[in-house]
Amino acid sequence: MQGLRLAEEYNRDFHPSSNNWFYFQEHHVLLALHAEQYERAQQLMGVITKNPAYLIQREAALQRWDLYKGYIDFVMPPQRVTTARQRQIAQWVLQLPEYSRDKRGHNVAILVLQLLHFLRERNLEEVLLRLERLRKYQQRHLYEPTTLRSRLFLRLLQVIVDKNFDAAQAAERGKVLLQQLQETPPPGEAFAEVEIIPYEHLWELVLSLLREGAPVAKESELAS
């Protein structure tokens, strides 16, 4: 919370049309998300996207903003997001490019957001597909010491499959991994590229989604 207060104080030091303003606001949004101040993050995104200079930002920057908006809209209470926006989010999630070289730091965040979306949709096939893609991505790219938090979180996600998407059993089995995650500090500023929302908070969100109902196979899958 102290970081958010400081961000509010220093906000006036940057001209709204400057690249430094957008760079500062990116950190401001991430501070709000990490403090679970989701409404504040949404308010900040409203200010940012209305800035006349927003659309002339580099493509990579615009894609990052899109990803932040995707997470914010997902964690906001459903009644605070319009039905039209929910449909837009669903379509956007499906169109997110994965394994892009331009978004190497965000690939995990993209796949996790897709996974969350399909958990909410209770779509078993798509949930398992994203978990498999995360597993392969981990094998290929997440081997450095700085990726330990990501590896621990992906192991937690595997627990939900091992426990047949039972929230209570997954929470119990995941206690040791969660403790290890809580004891593992972020590797530095770059971690925000992956952990747009801290993994501890995402794990609670995963369990909450499972309590609402486990993903199920489509009728076509059952018939086959």
DRENFI-260286 format. One record per residue (C-alpha): residue number from 1; x negated, z, y. Coordinates in Angstrom, 1 decimal, decimal comma, always signed. Layout:
# residues N
   num       c1       c3       c2
   NUM        X        Z        Y
...
END
This chain:
# residues 224
   num       c1       c3       c2
     1     +0,0     +0,0     +0,0
     2     -2,9     +0,7     +2,3
     3     -4,0     -3,0     +1,9
     4     -0,6     -4,1     +3,0
     5     -0,7     -1,9     +6,1
     6     -4,1     -3,3     +7,0
     7     -2,8     -6,9     +6,4
     8     +0,0     -6,3     +8,8
     9     -2,4     -5,0    +11,4
    10     -4,9     -7,9    +11,1
    11     -2,2    -10,6    +10,8
    12     -2,1    -11,1    +14,6
    13     -5,8    -11,9    +14,6
    14     -5,3    -15,4    +13,1
    15     -3,8    -18,4    +14,8
    16     -0,9    -19,7    +12,7
    17     -2,1    -23,3    +12,7
    18     -5,5    -22,4    +11,4
    19     -6,8    -22,7     +7,8
    20     -7,9    -19,1     +8,1
    21     -4,3    -18,0     +8,8
    22     -3,2    -19,6     +5,5
    23     -6,1    -18,1     +3,6
    24     -5,3    -14,7     +5,0
    25     -1,6    -15,1     +4,2
    26     -2,4    -16,0     +0,6
    27     -4,1    -12,7     +0,2
    28     -1,3    -11,0     +2,0
    29     +1,3    -12,4     -0,5
    30     -0,9    -11,3     -3,4
    31     -1,2     -7,8     -2,0
    32     +2,5     -7,6     -1,8
    33     +3,0     -8,9     -5,4
    34     +0,4     -6,5     -6,7
    35     +2,1     -3,6     -4,9
    36     +5,5     -4,7     -6,5
    37     +6,8     -5,4     -3,0
    38     +8,6     -8,5     -4,1
    39    +11,0     -8,7     -1,3
    40     +8,1     -8,5     +1,2
    41     +6,3    -11,3     -0,7
    42     +9,5    -13,4     -0,5
    43     +9,7    -12,8     +3,2
    44     +6,1    -13,8     +3,7
    45     +6,6    -17,0     +1,8
    46     +9,5    -17,8     +4,0
    47     +7,3    -17,5     +7,1
    48     +4,5    -19,5     +5,5
    49     +6,6    -22,4     +4,3
    50     +8,3    -22,7     +7,7
    51     +4,9    -23,0     +9,5
    52     +4,6    -26,6    +10,8
    53     +1,1    -26,8     +9,4
    54     +2,3    -25,9     +5,9
    55     +2,9    -29,4     +4,6
    56     -0,5    -30,7     +5,8
    57     -2,3    -28,2     +3,6
    58     -4,4    -29,6     +0,8
    59     -2,6    -30,5     -2,4
    60     -4,4    -27,8     -4,4
    61     -3,3    -25,2     -1,8
    62     +0,3    -26,4     -1,9
    63     +0,3    -26,2     -5,7
    64     -0,9    -22,6     -5,5
    65     +1,9    -21,7     -3,0
    66     +4,4    -23,3     -5,5
    67     +3,1    -21,1     -8,2
    68     +3,4    -18,0     -6,1
    69     +6,9    -19,0     -5,2
    70     +7,7    -19,5     -8,9
    71     +6,6    -15,9     -9,7
    72     +8,4    -14,4     -6,7
    73    +11,6    -16,1     -7,6
    74    +11,3    -15,0    -11,2
    75    +10,8    -11,3    -10,5
    76    +13,4    -11,1     -7,8
    77    +16,8     -9,7     -9,0
    78    +19,0    -12,7    -10,1
    79    +21,7    -11,9     -7,5
    80    +19,0    -12,5     -4,8
    81    +18,3    -16,0     -6,0
    82    +21,0    -18,7     -5,6
    83    +22,2    -20,6     -8,7
    84    +20,9    -23,8     -7,2
    85    +17,5    -22,2     -6,8
    86    +17,6    -20,9    -10,4
    87    +18,2    -24,5    -11,6
    88    +15,4    -25,7     -9,3
    89    +13,1    -23,0    -10,8
    90    +13,9    -24,0    -14,3
    91    +13,2    -27,7    -13,7
    92    +10,0    -26,9    -11,8
    93     +8,7    -24,6    -14,6
    94     +9,1    -27,4    -17,1
    95     +7,2    -29,8    -14,9
    96     +4,3    -27,6    -14,3
    97     +1,1    -29,4    -15,4
    98     -1,0    -27,5    -17,8
    99     -4,8    -27,5    -18,4
   100     -5,4    -29,3    -15,1
   101     -9,0    -29,3    -14,0
   102     -7,8    -28,7    -10,5
   103     -6,0    -25,6    -11,6
   104     -8,5    -24,2    -14,1
   105     -8,1    -20,7    -12,8
   106     -4,3    -20,9    -12,8
   107     -3,7    -22,4    -16,3
   108     -3,0    -18,9    -17,8
   109     -0,7    -18,0    -14,9
   110     +1,2    -21,3    -15,4
   111     +1,6    -20,9    -19,1
   112     +2,7    -17,2    -18,7
   113     +5,3    -18,1    -16,2
   114     +6,7    -20,8    -18,5
   115     +6,7    -18,2    -21,3
   116     +8,6    -15,7    -19,2
   117    +11,1    -18,4    -18,3
   118    +11,8    -19,2    -21,9
   119    +12,0    -15,6    -22,9
   120    +14,7    -15,2    -20,3
   121    +16,4    -18,4    -21,7
   122    +16,0    -16,9    -25,2
   123    +14,6    -20,2    -26,4
   124    +12,5    -19,4    -29,5
   125    +11,0    -22,8    -30,0
   126     +9,6    -23,0    -26,4
   127     +8,5    -19,4    -26,5
   128     +6,4    -20,0    -29,7
   129     +5,1    -23,2    -28,2
   130     +3,8    -21,5    -25,1
   131     +2,3    -18,6    -27,1
   132     +0,4    -21,2    -29,2
   133     -0,9    -23,0    -26,1
   134     -2,0    -19,7    -24,7
   135     -3,8    -18,9    -28,0
   136     -5,6    -22,2    -28,0
   137     -6,5    -21,9    -24,3
   138     -7,9    -18,4    -25,0
   139    -10,1    -19,7    -27,8
   140    -11,5    -22,5    -25,7
   141    -11,9    -20,9    -22,3
   142    -11,4    -17,1    -22,3
   143    -14,7    -15,9    -23,7
   144    -16,6    -14,5    -20,7
   145    -16,6    -10,8    -20,0
   146    -14,6    -11,4    -16,8
   147    -11,7    -12,7    -18,8
   148    -11,2     -9,4    -20,8
   149     -7,9     -8,5    -19,0
   150     -6,5    -11,9    -19,9
   151     -7,5    -11,6    -23,5
   152     -6,0     -8,2    -23,8
   153     -2,7     -9,4    -22,3
   154     -2,5    -12,4    -24,6
   155     -3,1    -10,0    -27,5
   156     -0,1     -8,0    -26,2
   157     +2,0    -11,1    -26,1
   158     +1,1    -11,8    -29,8
   159     +2,5     -8,4    -30,6
   160     +6,0     -9,4    -29,7
   161     +5,8    -12,1    -32,4
   162     +4,3     -9,8    -34,9
   163     +7,2     -7,4    -34,2
   164     +9,8    -10,1    -34,4
   165    +10,6     -9,8    -30,7
   166    +11,8     -6,2    -31,0
   167    +11,1     -4,5    -27,7
   168    +10,8     -0,9    -29,0
   169     +8,5     -1,9    -31,9
   170     +6,4     -4,1    -29,6
   171     +6,0     -1,3    -27,0
   172     +4,9     +1,1    -29,7
   173     +2,4     -1,3    -31,3
   174     +1,1     -2,4    -27,9
   175     +0,3     +1,1    -26,6
   176     -3,4     +1,0    -27,5
   177     -3,8     -2,5    -26,0
   178     -1,9     -1,5    -22,9
   179     -4,2     +1,5    -22,5
   180     -7,2     -0,7    -22,8
   181     -5,8     -3,1    -20,2
   182     -5,1     -0,2    -17,8
   183     -8,7     +1,0    -18,2
   184    -10,2     -2,5    -17,6
   185    -10,7     -3,1    -13,9
   186    -10,1     -6,5    -12,4
   187    -13,3     -8,6    -12,4
   188    -13,2     -9,2     -8,6
   189    -11,4    -11,3     -6,0
   190    -11,0    -14,3     -8,3
   191     -8,8    -12,4    -10,8
   192     -5,8    -13,0     -8,5
   193     -6,0    -16,7     -9,5
   194     -5,0    -15,6    -13,0
   195     -3,1    -12,4    -12,3
   196     -0,7    -13,3     -9,6
   197     +1,3    -10,3    -10,8
   198     -0,8     -7,6    -12,7
   199     -0,6     -7,9    -16,4
   200     +0,6     -4,3    -16,7
   201     +3,7     -5,2    -14,7
   202     +4,2     -8,5    -16,6
   203     +4,2     -6,5    -19,9
   204     +7,0     -4,3    -18,6
   205     +8,9     -7,4    -17,6
   206     +8,4     -9,0    -21,1
   207     +9,7     -5,8    -22,7
   208    +12,7     -5,8    -20,3
   209    +13,5     -9,4    -21,2
   210    +13,3     -8,6    -24,9
   211    +15,7     -5,6    -24,4
   212    +18,2     -8,1    -23,1
   213    +18,0    -10,1    -26,2
   214    +15,4    -11,7    -28,5
   215    +14,8    -15,5    -28,4
   216    +16,8    -17,4    -31,0
   217    +16,4    -20,7    -32,7
   218    +18,6    -23,6    -31,7
   219    +21,3    -24,8    -34,1
   220    +19,3    -28,0    -34,7
   221    +16,3    -25,9    -35,8
   222    +18,4    -23,8    -38,1
   223    +19,9    -26,9    -39,7
   224    +16,5    -28,4    -40,4
END
